[in-house]
Amino acid sequence: MPAQAVRHRTDTKTGKHSRETVYVITDLTSRQASPERIAKILRAHWVIENRLHFVRDTAFREDASKIRAGHGPENMATLRSFAINQLRIAGHTNIAAGLRTTALRPYERPLAVLGLN
């Protein structure tokens, strides 16, 4: 079933407002695909995008990676996600700051984050 969603955004730095219309195709029936459920599914996607992919792109510069052959890109994405999750488990809310803190003593802190010290 197709659906239309209109997104309204405000850039927190500039205060600029923007609007975007997107179209969604789903295998939900019209009865299952209420506007509330479609909105919930779309928001869930952006939670993942903001919590994981954005962090991987900014903290690890994943988009600039030169690893392109074989299973390298998937393996590195898995390792980056693992590092992010371990930092979050260790209580870091700012992943970039957690990486900097961990890098200060590279022979001790990464092991402590993993509980191996």
Secondary structure, DSSP 8 states (H G I E B T S, - for coil): -EEEEEEEEE-TTT--EEEEEEEEE-SS-TTT--HHHHHHHHHHHHHHIIIIIHHHHHHS-GGG----STTHHHHHHHHHHHHHHHHHHTT-SSHHHHHHHHHHSTTTHHHHHTT--
